[in-house]
Amino acid sequence: MAIEASGSVFSALVEWSPALAVGLGQNILISLLAVLIGSLLGLLVGALGLSRFRLMRLPARLWVQLFRNAPWLVLIYFVTYVFPFEVHVGGMYLPFPDWLKVTIGLALPASANVAEIFRGAIASIPATQWEAARSLAFSRRQMFGSIILPQCFKRMLPPWMNLYAVITMGTALASLVGVHDLIDTAQIASNTVNRTGFTVLIYFSVLALFFAYCYPISRLTQRLERRYAFY
């Protein structure tokens, strides 16, 4: 009987595997868009933070401090319930789905972290690089474009990839606001089959799926850190 029960539990997991894969795809989509939006916004905030003008630096620093120290779940709830359910554009009502709101909620702390990664990369450039560029009469734009930024991107890549892995794990919070992702699929499957053994197995599978996706990113990050350690 125990063998039959175990077999039925694994059979149920196989039946739910396509749905779990679709749910994981939703988490990956959210993480990719959140990091993309957060990176673009973070580079802009980071650039403002390096400005010579205090009025431009101050908002950038406030942005970084606010969204680096705000709980992600609070940001997700805030964005979900503050933003409308649909947007009126050109006489049409376009839906504003919850998964997109979660993406924005995760993009906010991502942008603050990217801004700090960018600032740290700039600060890590030796002073001799700046002095050499000035001695060659490079303008500030030429210094950044030809000398500083190419070195910064190499230094930014490992922490940026680590941030992406963290954001991916953070997408597990999406199910709390009704997004049909991997966690939500697992909950539905657990309630449908309604067996303790299956519940343990499916949540172990969720853990394994997140690990299988994030672990290679972590290993690649470590390799890049060793590769660029002496740049």
C-alpha positions in Angstrom: 0.0 0.0 0.0 2.8 2.4 0.8 4.4 1.7 -2.6 1.1 2.4 -4.3 0.6 5.6 -2.4 4.1 6.7 -3.2 3.6 5.9 -6.9 0.3 7.9 -7.0 2.0 10.9 -5.4 4.8 10.9 -8.0 2.2 10.4 -10.8 0.3 13.4 -9.5 3.6 15.4 -9.6 4.2 14.4 -13.2 0.7 15.5 -14.1 1.3 18.9 -12.5 4.8 19.3 -14.0 3.7 21.3 -17.1 1.7 23.7 -14.9 4.7 24.1 -12.6 6.9 24.9 -15.6 4.5 27.6 -16.8 4.5 29.1 -13.3 8.3 29.2 -13.2 8.2 30.9 -16.6 6.0 33.6 -15.1 8.6 34.1 -12.3 11.4 34.3 -14.8 9.5 36.8 -16.9 8.9 39.0 -13.9 12.5 38.8 -12.8 13.9 39.6 -16.3 11.7 42.6 -16.7 12.3 43.8 -13.1 16.0 43.7 -13.6 15.9 45.3 -17.0 13.7 48.2 -15.8 15.7 48.5 -12.6 19.0 48.5 -14.4 18.0 51.3 -16.8 16.5 53.4 -14.0 19.4 52.5 -11.6 22.0 53.7 -14.2 20.1 57.0 -14.5 19.9 57.4 -10.7 23.6 56.5 -10.4 24.6 59.0 -13.0 22.6 61.7 -11.2 24.3 60.7 -8.0 27.7 61.6 -9.6 26.5 65.0 -10.8 28.4 68.1 -9.8 25.2 69.8 -8.8 23.8 69.1 -5.3 20.2 69.5 -6.4 20.7 66.5 -8.8 22.7 64.4 -6.3 20.2 64.8 -3.4 17.2 63.2 -5.1 19.4 60.3 -6.3 20.7 59.7 -2.8 17.2 59.8 -1.4 16.0 57.3 -4.0 18.8 54.9 -3.2 18.3 55.1 0.6 14.5 54.8 0.3 14.3 51.8 -2.0 17.3 49.9 -0.7 15.9 49.9 2.8 12.2 49.4 2.1 10.8 45.9 2.6 10.1 44.3 -0.8 6.7 42.9 0.3 5.6 46.4 1.3 6.7 47.8 -2.1 4.8 45.1 -3.9 1.6 45.7 -1.9 2.0 49.5 -2.3 2.4 49.2 -6.1 -0.4 46.6 -6.4 -3.0 48.7 -4.6 -2.0 52.2 -5.6 -1.8 51.6 -9.3 -5.1 51.2 -11.2 -6.4 47.9 -12.5 -6.7 49.4 -16.0 -5.3 52.4 -17.9 -7.2 54.8 -20.1 -5.2 55.4 -23.3 -6.5 57.0 -26.4 -10.2 56.2 -25.7 -9.3 52.6 -24.8 -9.1 50.9 -21.4 -6.0 48.7 -21.2 -5.6 46.2 -18.4 -2.8 46.7 -15.9 -2.2 43.1 -14.7 -1.0 42.3 -11.2 2.2 40.6 -12.5 3.2 43.9 -14.1 2.7 45.7 -10.9 4.8 43.2 -9.1 7.5 43.7 -11.7 7.5 47.4 -11.0 7.5 46.7 -7.3 10.7 44.7 -7.6 12.2 47.1 -10.1 12.3 49.8 -7.5 14.7 48.1 -5.1 16.6 46.8 -8.1 17.2 50.3 -9.4 18.5 51.4 -6.0 20.9 48.5 -5.9 22.1 49.0 -9.4 22.7 52.7 -8.6 24.9 51.6 -5.7 26.7 49.0 -7.9 27.4 51.7 -10.4 28.6 54.2 -7.8 30.9 51.5 -6.3 32.3 50.6 -9.7 33.1 54.3 -10.4 34.7 54.7 -7.0 36.9 51.6 -7.5 38.6 53.1 -10.6 42.1 54.1 -9.4 42.8 57.8 -9.2 45.7 57.5 -11.6 43.2 56.7 -14.4 41.4 60.0 -13.9 44.7 61.8 -13.7 46.0 60.2 -16.9 42.8 61.2 -18.7 43.0 64.8 -17.5 46.7 65.0 -18.5 45.6 64.0 -22.1 43.1 66.8 -22.0 40.1 64.5 -22.2 36.7 66.1 -21.5 34.5 64.6 -18.8 32.4 62.9 -21.4 35.4 61.4 -23.1 36.8 60.2 -19.8 33.6 58.4 -19.0 33.0 57.1 -22.5 36.5 55.9 -23.4 38.2 55.1 -20.1 36.0 54.8 -17.0 32.8 53.1 -18.2 34.4 50.2 -20.1 36.2 49.3 -16.8 33.1 49.9 -14.7 30.9 47.4 -16.7 33.4 44.6 -16.0 33.3 45.4 -12.3 29.5 45.7 -12.3 28.7 42.5 -14.0 29.2 40.0 -11.0 27.2 42.0 -8.5 24.6 42.7 -11.1 24.2 39.0 -11.8 24.0 38.3 -8.1 21.2 40.9 -7.9 19.3 39.2 -10.7 19.4 35.9 -8.7 18.1 37.7 -5.6 15.4 39.3 -7.6 14.4 36.0 -9.1 14.0 34.5 -5.6 12.0 37.6 -4.6 9.4 36.9 -7.3 8.1 34.2 -4.9 6.3 37.1 -3.2 4.1 37.6 -6.3 1.7 34.9 -5.3 0.7 37.0 -2.2 -1.0 39.5 -4.4 -2.8 37.0 -6.7 -0.2 36.5 -9.4 -0.4 33.0 -10.9 3.2 32.0 -10.6 5.1 28.9 -9.4 4.1 29.2 -5.8 0.5 29.8 -6.6 0.5 26.8 -8.9 2.0 24.7 -6.1 -0.7 25.9 -3.7 -3.5 25.0 -6.2 -1.9 21.6 -6.8 -1.6 20.9 -3.1 -5.2 21.8 -2.4 -6.4 19.8 -5.4 -4.6 16.6 -4.6 -5.0 17.1 -0.8 -2.4 14.6 0.3 0.4 15.4 2.8 3.0 13.4 0.9 2.2 15.3 -2.3 2.3 18.7 -0.5 5.8 17.9 0.8 6.9 16.7 -2.6 5.6 19.6 -4.6 7.1 22.2 -2.4 10.3 20.4 -2.5 10.0 20.5 -6.3 9.4 24.3 -6.1 12.6 24.6 -4.0 14.5 22.5 -6.5 13.3 24.5 -9.5 14.4 27.8 -8.0 17.7 26.3 -7.0 18.3 24.8 -10.5 17.7 28.2 -12.0 19.6 30.4 -9.6 22.6 28.1 -8.8 24.2 28.3 -12.3 23.9 32.1 -12.1 25.7 32.1 -8.7 28.5 29.9 -10.0 28.9 32.1 -13.1 29.0 35.1 -10.8 31.8 33.6 -8.8 33.8 32.8 -11.9 33.4 36.4 -13.2 34.5 37.8 -9.8 37.7 35.7 -9.9 38.3 36.7 -13.6 37.9 40.4 -13.0 39.5 40.5 -9.5 42.6 42.2 -10.7 41.1 44.7 -13.1 
